[in-house]
């Protein structure tokens, strides 16, 4: 049996997924990565001291 999908419905779902990924997930992931890196640097500096110090 072959499964048929309706064209416009799939296109709409793909467009919503693209918008969700580019408008919500990409910026959220960028914020998480940058703030996680900043947190790691902050913790490292608590133990190692400030740079050049």
Secondary structure as UniProt FT lines:
FT   HELIX           7..20
FT   HELIX           21..25
FT   HELIX           26..48
FT   TURN            51..52
//
